[in-house]
Amino acid sequence: MASFKKLQTGKWQAQVAMQGIRKSKSFEKRVDAKDWVARQEFLIREGEVSGSTETMRDALLRYAREVSPSKRGAKWEQLRLEKIASV
């Protein structure tokens, strides 16, 4: 299923939701958005596009590894994130 929304910037946002897969993208013209939606729907039906396989645990651990080190109190944040991820 697809939907189109005109943004305040004048661009068009296209959203596709099929078989548990959600994608969105912005375009200057509505016709470009429609073309993109048709292509994405085709790819999803053909099995060319799959949903994300990253779990919440993976996301938390990646955040702890990539973002937390640059923050003050990184050690404690990393410990909390690892604890949450282990649940």
Gaussian input, Z-matrix of N, CA and C with variables (Angstrom, degrees):
# hf/3-21g

backbone

0 1
 N
 C     1     B1
 C     2     B2     1     A1
 N     3     B3     2     A2     1     D1
 C     4     B4     3     A3     2     D2
 C     5     B5     4     A4     3     D3
 N     6     B6     5     A5     4     D4
 C     7     B7     6     A6     5     D5
 C     8     B8     7     A7     6     D6
 N     9     B9     8     A8     7     D7
 C    10    B10     9     A9     8     D8
 C    11    B11    10    A10     9     D9
 N    12    B12    11    A11    10    D10
 C    13    B13    12    A12    11    D11
 C    14    B14    13    A13    12    D12
 N    15    B15    14    A14    13    D13
 C    16    B16    15    A15    14    D14
 C    17    B17    16    A16    15    D15
 N    18    B18    17    A17    16    D16
 C    19    B19    18    A18    17    D17
 C    20    B20    19    A19    18    D18
 N    21    B21    20    A20    19    D19
 C    22    B22    21    A21    20    D20
 C    23    B23    22    A22    21    D21
 N    24    B24    23    A23    22    D22
 C    25    B25    24    A24    23    D23
 C    26    B26    25    A25    24    D24
 N    27    B27    26    A26    25    D25
 C    28    B28    27    A27    26    D26
 C    29    B29    28    A28    27    D27
 N    30    B30    29    A29    28    D28
 C    31    B31    30    A30    29    D29
 C    32    B32    31    A31    30    D30
 N    33    B33    32    A32    31    D31
 C    34    B34    33    A33    32    D32
 C    35    B35    34    A34    33    D33
 N    36    B36    35    A35    34    D34
 C    37    B37    36    A36    35    D35
 C    38    B38    37    A37    36    D36
 N    39    B39    38    A38    37    D37
 C    40    B40    39    A39    38    D38
 C    41    B41    40    A40    39    D39
 N    42    B42    41    A41    40    D40
 C    43    B43    42    A42    41    D41
 C    44    B44    43    A43    42    D42
 N    45    B45    44    A44    43    D43
 C    46    B46    45    A45    44    D44
 C    47    B47    46    A46    45    D45
 N    48    B48    47    A47    46    D46
 C    49    B49    48    A48    47    D47
 C    50    B50    49    A49    48    D48
 N    51    B51    50    A50    49    D49
 C    52    B52    51    A51    50    D50
 C    53    B53    52    A52    51    D51
 N    54    B54    53    A53    52    D52
 C    55    B55    54    A54    53    D53
 C    56    B56    55    A55    54    D54
 N    57    B57    56    A56    55    D55
 C    58    B58    57    A57    56    D56
 C    59    B59    58    A58    57    D57
 N    60    B60    59    A59    58    D58
 C    61    B61    60    A60    59    D59
 C    62    B62    61    A61    60    D60
 N    63    B63    62    A62    61    D61
 C    64    B64    63    A63    62    D62
 C    65    B65    64    A64    63    D63
 N    66    B66    65    A65    64    D64
 C    67    B67    66    A66    65    D65
 C    68    B68    67    A67    66    D66
 N    69    B69    68    A68    67    D67
 C    70    B70    69    A69    68    D68
 C    71    B71    70    A70    69    D69
 N    72    B72    71    A71    70    D70
 C    73    B73    72    A72    71    D71
 C    74    B74    73    A73    72    D72
 N    75    B75    74    A74    73    D73
 C    76    B76    75    A75    74    D74
 C    77    B77    76    A76    75    D75
 N    78    B78    77    A77    76    D76
 C    79    B79    78    A78    77    D77
 C    80    B80    79    A79    78    D78
 N    81    B81    80    A80    79    D79
 C    82    B82    81    A81    80    D80
 C    83    B83    82    A82    81    D81
 N    84    B84    83    A83    82    D82
 C    85    B85    84    A84    83    D83
 C    86    B86    85    A85    84    D84
 N    87    B87    86    A86    85    D85
 C    88    B88    87    A87    86    D86
 C    89    B89    88    A88    87    D87
 N    90    B90    89    A89    88    D88
 C    91    B91    90    A90    89    D89
 C    92    B92    91    A91    90    D90
 N    93    B93    92    A92    91    D91
 C    94    B94    93    A93    92    D92
 C    95    B95    94    A94    93    D93
 N    96    B96    95    A95    94    D94
 C    97    B97    96    A96    95    D95
 C    98    B98    97    A97    96    D96
 N    99    B99    98    A98    97    D97
 C   100   B100    99    A99    98    D98
 C   101   B101   100   A100    99    D99
 N   102   B102   101   A101   100   D100
 C   103   B103   102   A102   101   D101
 C   104   B104   103   A103   102   D102
 N   105   B105   104   A104   103   D103
 C   106   B106   105   A105   104   D104
 C   107   B107   106   A106   105   D105
 N   108   B108   107   A107   106   D106
 C   109   B109   108   A108   107   D107
 C   110   B110   109   A109   108   D108
 N   111   B111   110   A110   109   D109
 C   112   B112   111   A111   110   D110
 C   113   B113   112   A112   111   D111
 N   114   B114   113   A113   112   D112
 C   115   B115   114   A114   113   D113
 C   116   B116   115   A115   114   D114
 N   117   B117   116   A116   115   D115
 C   118   B118   117   A117   116   D116
 C   119   B119   118   A118   117   D117
 N   120   B120   119   A119   118   D118
 C   121   B121   120   A120   119   D119
 C   122   B122   121   A121   120   D120
 N   123   B123   122   A122   121   D121
 C   124   B124   123   A123   122   D122
 C   125   B125   124   A124   123   D123
 N   126   B126   125   A125   124   D124
 C   127   B127   126   A126   125   D125
 C   128   B128   127   A127   126   D126
 N   129   B129   128   A128   127   D127
 C   130   B130   129   A129   128   D128
 C   131   B131   130   A130   129   D129
 N   132   B132   131   A131   130   D130
 C   133   B133   132   A132   131   D131
 C   134   B134   133   A133   132   D132
 N   135   B135   134   A134   133   D133
 C   136   B136   135   A135   134   D134
 C   137   B137   136   A136   135   D135
 N   138   B138   137   A137   136   D136
 C   139   B139   138   A138   137   D137
 C   140   B140   139   A139   138   D138
 N   141   B141   140   A140   139   D139
 C   142   B142   141   A141   140   D140
 C   143   B143   142   A142   141   D141
 N   144   B144   143   A143   142   D142
 C   145   B145   144   A144   143   D143
 C   146   B146   145   A145   144   D144
 N   147   B147   146   A146   145   D145
 C   148   B148   147   A147   146   D146
 C   149   B149   148   A148   147   D147
 N   150   B150   149   A149   148   D148
 C   151   B151   150   A150   149   D149
 C   152   B152   151   A151   150   D150
 N   153   B153   152   A152   151   D151
 C   154   B154   153   A153   152   D152
 C   155   B155   154   A154   153   D153
 N   156   B156   155   A155   154   D154
 C   157   B157   156   A156   155   D155
 C   158   B158   157   A157   156   D156
 N   159   B159   158   A158   157   D157
 C   160   B160   159   A159   158   D158
 C   161   B161   160   A160   159   D159
 N   162   B162   161   A161   160   D160
 C   163   B163   162   A162   161   D161
 C   164   B164   163   A163   162   D162
 N   165   B165   164   A164   163   D163
 C   166   B166   165   A165   164   D164
 C   167   B167   166   A166   165   D165
 N   168   B168   167   A167   166   D166
 C   169   B169   168   A168   167   D167
 C   170   B170   169   A169   168   D168
 N   171   B171   170   A170   169   D169
 C   172   B172   171   A171   170   D170
 C   173   B173   172   A172   171   D171
 N   174   B174   173   A173   172   D172
 C   175   B175   174   A174   173   D173
 C   176   B176   175   A175   174   D174
 N   177   B177   176   A176   175   D175
 C   178   B178   177   A177   176   D176
 C   179   B179   178   A178   177   D177
 N   180   B180   179   A179   178   D178
 C   181   B181   180   A180   179   D179
 C   182   B182   181   A181   180   D180
 N   183   B183   182   A182   181   D181
 C   184   B184   183   A183   182   D182
 C   185   B185   184   A184   183   D183
 N   186   B186   185   A185   184   D184
 C   187   B187   186   A186   185   D185
 C   188   B188   187   A187   186   D186
 N   189   B189   188   A188   187   D187
 C   190   B190   189   A189   188   D188
 C   191   B191   190   A190   189   D189
 N   192   B192   191   A191   190   D190
 C   193   B193   192   A192   191   D191
 C   194   B194   193   A193   192   D192
 N   195   B195   194   A194   193   D193
 C   196   B196   195   A195   194   D194
 C   197   B197   196   A196   195   D195
 N   198   B198   197   A197   196   D196
 C   199   B199   198   A198   197   D197
 C   200   B200   199   A199   198   D198
 N   201   B201   200   A200   199   D199
 C   202   B202   201   A201   200   D200
 C   203   B203   202   A202   201   D201
 N   204   B204   203   A203   202   D202
 C   205   B205   204   A204   203   D203
 C   206   B206   205   A205   204   D204
 N   207   B207   206   A206   205   D205
 C   208   B208   207   A207   206   D206
 C   209   B209   208   A208   207   D207
 N   210   B210   209   A209   208   D208
 C   211   B211   210   A210   209   D209
 C   212   B212   211   A211   210   D210
 N   213   B213   212   A212   211   D211
 C   214   B214   213   A213   212   D212
 C   215   B215   214   A214   213   D213
 N   216   B216   215   A215   214   D214
 C   217   B217   216   A216   215   D215
 C   218   B218   217   A217   216   D216
 N   219   B219   218   A218   217   D217
 C   220   B220   219   A219   218   D218
 C   221   B221   220   A220   219   D219
 N   222   B222   221   A221   220   D220
 C   223   B223   222   A222   221   D221
 C   224   B224   223   A223   222   D222
 N   225   B225   224   A224   223   D223
 C   226   B226   225   A225   224   D224
 C   227   B227   226   A226   225   D225
 N   228   B228   227   A227   226   D226
 C   229   B229   228   A228   227   D227
 C   230   B230   229   A229   228   D228
 N   231   B231   230   A230   229   D229
 C   232   B232   231   A231   230   D230
 C   233   B233   232   A232   231   D231
 N   234   B234   233   A233   232   D232
 C   235   B235   234   A234   233   D233
 C   236   B236   235   A235   234   D234
 N   237   B237   236   A236   235   D235
 C   238   B238   237   A237   236   D236
 C   239   B239   238   A238   237   D237
 N   240   B240   239   A239   238   D238
 C   241   B241   240   A240   239   D239
 C   242   B242   241   A241   240   D240
 N   243   B243   242   A242   241   D241
 C   244   B244   243   A243   242   D242
 C   245   B245   244   A244   243   D243
 N   246   B246   245   A245   244   D244
 C   247   B247   246   A246   245   D245
 C   248   B248   247   A247   246   D246
 N   249   B249   248   A248   247   D247
 C   250   B250   249   A249   248   D248
 C   251   B251   250   A250   249   D249
 N   252   B252   251   A251   250   D250
 C   253   B253   252   A252   251   D251
 C   254   B254   253   A253   252   D252
 N   255   B255   254   A254   253   D253
 C   256   B256   255   A255   254   D254
 C   257   B257   256   A256   255   D255
 N   258   B258   257   A257   256   D256
 C   259   B259   258   A258   257   D257
 C   260   B260   259   A259   258   D258

   B1=1.4417
   B2=1.5279
   B3=1.2877
   B4=1.4605
   B5=1.5247
   B6=1.3173
   B7=1.4600
   B8=1.5262
   B9=1.3226
   B10=1.4599
   B11=1.5176
   B12=1.3239
   B13=1.4604
   B14=1.5226
   B15=1.3293
   B16=1.4619
   B17=1.5263
   B18=1.3076
   B19=1.4562
   B20=1.5256
   B21=1.3265
   B22=1.4642
   B23=1.5228
   B24=1.3099
   B25=1.4621
   B26=1.5267
   B27=1.3463
   B28=1.4554
   B29=1.5174
   B30=1.3230
   B31=1.4632
   B32=1.5275
   B33=1.3204
   B34=1.4579
   B35=1.5155
   B36=1.3238
   B37=1.4549
   B38=1.5246
   B39=1.3135
   B40=1.4613
   B41=1.5193
   B42=1.3333
   B43=1.4561
   B44=1.5179
   B45=1.3216
   B46=1.4591
   B47=1.5196
   B48=1.3263
   B49=1.4639
   B50=1.5216
   B51=1.3288
   B52=1.4662
   B53=1.5176
   B54=1.3085
   B55=1.4632
   B56=1.5294
   B57=1.3222
   B58=1.4564
   B59=1.5164
   B60=1.3136
   B61=1.4659
   B62=1.5212
   B63=1.3329
   B64=1.4640
   B65=1.5221
   B66=1.3175
   B67=1.4671
   B68=1.5211
   B69=1.3222
   B70=1.4616
   B71=1.5234
   B72=1.3164
   B73=1.4579
   B74=1.5224
   B75=1.3384
   B76=1.4643
   B77=1.5204
   B78=1.3373
   B79=1.4629
   B80=1.5218
   B81=1.3164
   B82=1.4607
   B83=1.5299
   B84=1.3287
   B85=1.4679
   B86=1.5205
   B87=1.3360
   B88=1.4639
   B89=1.5330
   B90=1.3133
   B91=1.4641
   B92=1.5301
   B93=1.3312
   B94=1.4674
   B95=1.5291
   B96=1.3256
   B97=1.4611
   B98=1.5254
   B99=1.3275
   B100=1.4677
   B101=1.5279
   B102=1.3170
   B103=1.4686
   B104=1.5305
   B105=1.3242
   B106=1.4569
   B107=1.5275
   B108=1.3368
   B109=1.4697
   B110=1.5225
   B111=1.3234
   B112=1.4698
   B113=1.5262
   B114=1.3142
   B115=1.4699
   B116=1.5311
   B117=1.3362
   B118=1.4616
   B119=1.5289
   B120=1.3354
   B121=1.4659
   B122=1.5292
   B123=1.3257
   B124=1.4629
   B125=1.5291
   B126=1.3315
   B127=1.4643
   B128=1.5308
   B129=1.3215
   B130=1.4625
   B131=1.5249
   B132=1.3272
   B133=1.4710
   B134=1.5248
   B135=1.3219
   B136=1.4639
   B137=1.5284
   B138=1.3269
   B139=1.4613
   B140=1.5108
   B141=1.3198
   B142=1.4727
   B143=1.5279
   B144=1.3328
   B145=1.4619
   B146=1.5177
   B147=1.3099
   B148=1.4591
   B149=1.5197
   B150=1.3093
   B151=1.4555
   B152=1.5169
   B153=1.2975
   B154=1.4604
   B155=1.5253
   B156=1.3001
   B157=1.4625
   B158=1.5240
   B159=1.3214
   B160=1.4549
   B161=1.5238
   B162=1.3252
   B163=1.4562
   B164=1.5249
   B165=1.3193
   B166=1.4586
   B167=1.5276
   B168=1.3043
   B169=1.4699
   B170=1.5264
   B171=1.3334
   B172=1.4648
   B173=1.5276
   B174=1.3302
   B175=1.4640
   B176=1.5285
   B177=1.3310
   B178=1.4681
   B179=1.5254
   B180=1.3103
   B181=1.4679
   B182=1.5245
   B183=1.3219
   B184=1.4647
   B185=1.5258
   B186=1.3403
   B187=1.4612
   B188=1.5324
   B189=1.3220
   B190=1.4662
   B191=1.5237
   B192=1.3072
   B193=1.4697
   B194=1.5305
   B195=1.3515
   B196=1.4646
   B197=1.5265
   B198=1.3223
   B199=1.4669
   B200=1.5230
   B201=1.2982
   B202=1.4675
   B203=1.5235
   B204=1.3323
   B205=1.4673
   B206=1.5274
   B207=1.3078
   B208=1.4643
   B209=1.5314
   B210=1.3159
   B211=1.4615
   B212=1.5233
   B213=1.3390
   B214=1.4564
   B215=1.5172
   B216=1.2847
   B217=1.4597
   B218=1.5186
   B219=1.3193
   B220=1.4698
   B221=1.5213
   B222=1.3208
   B223=1.4629
   B224=1.5247
   B225=1.3346
   B226=1.4615
   B227=1.5239
   B228=1.3105
   B229=1.4629
   B230=1.5290
   B231=1.3166
   B232=1.4655
   B233=1.5266
   B234=1.3173
   B235=1.4662
   B236=1.5312
   B237=1.3350
   B238=1.4719
   B239=1.5221
   B240=1.3290
   B241=1.4643
   B242=1.5254
   B243=1.3156
   B244=1.4654
   B245=1.5247
   B246=1.3307
   B247=1.4689
   B248=1.5312
   B249=1.3216
   B250=1.4673
   B251=1.5233
   B252=1.3150
   B253=1.4669
   B254=1.5241
   B255=1.3216
   B256=1.4641
   B257=1.5260
   B258=1.3118
   B259=1.4800
   B260=1.4974
   A1=108.44
   A2=116.32
   A3=120.86
   A4=110.52
   A5=115.24
   A6=120.22
   A7=108.27
   A8=114.48
   A9=121.59
   A10=108.30
   A11=115.64
   A12=120.84
   A13=108.56
   A14=115.92
   A15=119.42
   A16=108.12
   A17=116.34
   A18=122.27
   A19=110.70
   A20=117.04
   A21=121.61
   A22=111.98
   A23=116.65
   A24=121.33
   A25=111.95
   A26=116.13
   A27=120.35
   A28=112.79
   A29=116.70
   A30=120.66
   A31=109.71
   A32=115.00
   A33=122.02
   A34=108.98
   A35=116.00
   A36=120.61
   A37=108.13
   A38=115.72
   A39=121.85
   A40=108.35
   A41=115.92
   A42=121.17
   A43=108.87
   A44=115.63
   A45=122.01
   A46=107.52
   A47=116.57
   A48=121.69
   A49=107.80
   A50=115.64
   A51=121.66
   A52=109.35
   A53=116.63
   A54=122.46
   A55=112.41
   A56=116.74
   A57=121.12
   A58=114.92
   A59=117.15
   A60=121.87
   A61=108.23
   A62=116.53
   A63=121.62
   A64=108.75
   A65=115.49
   A66=121.10
   A67=107.64
   A68=116.24
   A69=120.41
   A70=109.19
   A71=114.62
   A72=120.84
   A73=108.12
   A74=117.23
   A75=122.48
   A76=110.82
   A77=115.15
   A78=121.96
   A79=110.43
   A80=115.43
   A81=121.36
   A82=111.03
   A83=116.36
   A84=121.23
   A85=110.63
   A86=115.44
   A87=120.17
   A88=111.11
   A89=117.22
   A90=120.05
   A91=110.74
   A92=117.26
   A93=120.62
   A94=110.49
   A95=115.76
   A96=120.56
   A97=110.46
   A98=116.78
   A99=120.64
   A100=110.91
   A101=116.64
   A102=120.40
   A103=110.85
   A104=116.04
   A105=120.73
   A106=110.78
   A107=116.36
   A108=120.66
   A109=110.46
   A110=116.84
   A111=120.15
   A112=110.33
   A113=116.61
   A114=121.09
   A115=111.06
   A116=116.71
   A117=120.45
   A118=111.35
   A119=116.92
   A120=120.38
   A121=110.23
   A122=116.53
   A123=120.57
   A124=110.47
   A125=116.49
   A126=120.83
   A127=111.83
   A128=116.67
   A129=120.19
   A130=110.35
   A131=116.95
   A132=120.45
   A133=111.62
   A134=116.60
   A135=121.17
   A136=112.70
   A137=117.04
   A138=120.55
   A139=113.87
   A140=117.11
   A141=121.20
   A142=111.99
   A143=116.78
   A144=121.82
   A145=107.82
   A146=116.42
   A147=119.66
   A148=108.93
   A149=115.78
   A150=120.64
   A151=110.75
   A152=115.53
   A153=120.83
   A154=109.94
   A155=116.22
   A156=120.52
   A157=110.84
   A158=117.05
   A159=120.71
   A160=109.50
   A161=116.19
   A162=121.14
   A163=109.77
   A164=115.67
   A165=120.31
   A166=109.63
   A167=116.54
   A168=120.93
   A169=110.26
   A170=116.32
   A171=120.48
   A172=111.00
   A173=115.83
   A174=120.41
   A175=111.03
   A176=116.88
   A177=120.23
   A178=111.74
   A179=116.29
   A180=119.66
   A181=111.54
   A182=116.96
   A183=119.98
   A184=110.45
   A185=116.81
   A186=121.23
   A187=109.75
   A188=116.00
   A189=120.33
   A190=111.16
   A191=116.81
   A192=122.08
   A193=112.36
   A194=116.92
   A195=120.05
   A196=114.80
   A197=117.90
   A198=120.44
   A199=112.18
   A200=116.70
   A201=121.17
   A202=114.78
   A203=120.20
   A204=119.23
   A205=114.45
   A206=118.33
   A207=120.66
   A208=112.49
   A209=117.68
   A210=121.18
   A211=111.11
   A212=113.83
   A213=118.34
   A214=108.03
   A215=118.54
   A216=120.99
   A217=112.41
   A218=115.63
   A219=121.43
   A220=111.84
   A221=116.15
   A222=119.83
   A223=110.79
   A224=116.29
   A225=120.36
   A226=111.33
   A227=116.89
   A228=119.23
   A229=110.40
   A230=116.44
   A231=119.91
   A232=111.15
   A233=116.81
   A234=119.98
   A235=110.91
   A236=116.34
   A237=119.85
   A238=111.08
   A239=116.98
   A240=120.38
   A241=111.57
   A242=116.99
   A243=120.24
   A244=110.92
   A245=116.64
   A246=120.81
   A247=110.09
   A248=117.25
   A249=121.18
   A250=110.11
   A251=116.95
   A252=121.28
   A253=112.12
   A254=117.15
   A255=119.82
   A256=112.96
   A257=117.67
   A258=120.79
   A259=110.86
   D1=137.95
   D2=-177.65
   D3=-120.43
   D4=152.25
   D5=173.97
   D6=-141.48
   D7=153.47
   D8=-179.06
   D9=-127.38
   D10=140.86
   D11=-178.83
   D12=-139.72
   D13=132.48
   D14=176.61
   D15=-86.49
   D16=124.78
   D17=-178.14
   D18=-87.00
   D19=163.55
   D20=179.40
   D21=-61.89
   D22=-24.80
   D23=-179.87
   D24=-76.48
   D25=-8.49
   D26=-177.34
   D27=95.16
   D28=-8.90
   D29=178.38
   D30=-80.37
   D31=166.00
   D32=176.89
   D33=-109.73
   D34=133.83
   D35=175.35
   D36=-105.85
   D37=125.57
   D38=177.44
   D39=-106.19
   D40=136.70
   D41=177.59
   D42=-128.25
   D43=136.11
   D44=178.00
   D45=-122.56
   D46=133.49
   D47=175.63
   D48=-137.07
   D49=108.92
   D50=-179.83
   D51=-145.26
   D52=138.36
   D53=173.54
   D54=50.87
   D55=37.85
   D56=178.74
   D57=78.21
   D58=6.32
   D59=179.88
   D60=-108.02
   D61=129.85
   D62=179.48
   D63=-121.19
   D64=132.90
   D65=177.78
   D66=-139.36
   D67=150.74
   D68=175.05
   D69=-148.99
   D70=153.50
   D71=-179.92
   D72=-160.08
   D73=151.39
   D74=179.38
   D75=-105.59
   D76=147.39
   D77=-176.99
   D78=-139.42
   D79=156.09
   D80=176.30
   D81=-71.67
   D82=-39.14
   D83=-175.96
   D84=-119.34
   D85=145.10
   D86=179.02
   D87=-63.20
   D88=-36.35
   D89=-179.11
   D90=-62.97
   D91=-36.22
   D92=176.32
   D93=-65.76
   D94=-38.55
   D95=177.96
   D96=-64.05
   D97=-42.15
   D98=179.48
   D99=-63.80
   D100=-41.64
   D101=178.25
   D102=-61.87
   D103=-43.80
   D104=-180.00
   D105=-62.95
   D106=-43.46
   D107=179.26
   D108=-60.58
   D109=-45.60
   D110=179.98
   D111=-59.19
   D112=-42.67
   D113=-179.82
   D114=-65.71
   D115=-44.41
   D116=-179.46
   D117=-64.38
   D118=-41.91
   D119=178.54
   D120=-61.95
   D121=-41.13
   D122=177.91
   D123=-61.77
   D124=-47.58
   D125=-178.87
   D126=-62.19
   D127=-39.09
   D128=178.94
   D129=-66.69
   D130=-45.11
   D131=178.82
   D132=-60.74
   D133=-37.42
   D134=-178.42
   D135=-81.12
   D136=-5.85
   D137=179.29
   D138=82.02
   D139=13.87
   D140=-179.34
   D141=-77.41
   D142=-23.30
   D143=-177.45
   D144=-119.50
   D145=133.30
   D146=176.76
   D147=-124.25
   D148=163.13
   D149=178.52
   D150=-73.95
   D151=171.62
   D152=179.02
   D153=-67.18
   D154=139.71
   D155=177.90
   D156=-102.91
   D157=2.21
   D158=-179.62
   D159=-74.93
   D160=128.88
   D161=178.50
   D162=-88.94
   D163=168.80
   D164=177.17
   D165=-61.53
   D166=-38.11
   D167=177.67
   D168=-59.02
   D169=-46.51
   D170=178.98
   D171=-60.06
   D172=-42.45
   D173=-178.55
   D174=-65.31
   D175=-42.99
   D176=179.24
   D177=-63.71
   D178=-44.05
   D179=-179.85
   D180=-67.23
   D181=-37.47
   D182=177.33
   D183=-65.22
   D184=-41.59
   D185=177.58
   D186=-60.95
   D187=-45.46
   D188=179.65
   D189=-60.80
   D190=-35.00
   D191=-177.56
   D192=-80.08
   D193=-38.45
   D194=-171.62
   D195=-100.01
   D196=-33.40
   D197=-173.90
   D198=-103.54
   D199=-47.50
   D200=-175.15
   D201=-54.23
   D202=-39.99
   D203=-177.20
   D204=-56.32
   D205=-25.71
   D206=-177.65
   D207=-87.88
   D208=2.51
   D209=-176.62
   D210=-105.68
   D211=154.20
   D212=172.83
   D213=-68.22
   D214=139.95
   D215=-178.40
   D216=74.83
   D217=25.75
   D218=-176.53
   D219=-57.55
   D220=-41.93
   D221=-176.46
   D222=-57.52
   D223=-47.35
   D224=-177.35
   D225=-70.24
   D226=-37.59
   D227=177.85
   D228=-64.51
   D229=-42.28
   D230=178.96
   D231=-62.95
   D232=-40.31
   D233=177.96
   D234=-62.78
   D235=-43.66
   D236=179.03
   D237=-63.53
   D238=-44.78
   D239=-179.51
   D240=-63.38
   D241=-40.62
   D242=178.51
   D243=-65.52
   D244=-37.56
   D245=178.08
   D246=-65.49
   D247=-45.43
   D248=179.05
   D249=-62.94
   D250=-41.00
   D251=-177.80
   D252=-67.36
   D253=-25.53
   D254=-177.32
   D255=-82.05
   D256=-8.02
   D257=-178.56
   D258=-74.40

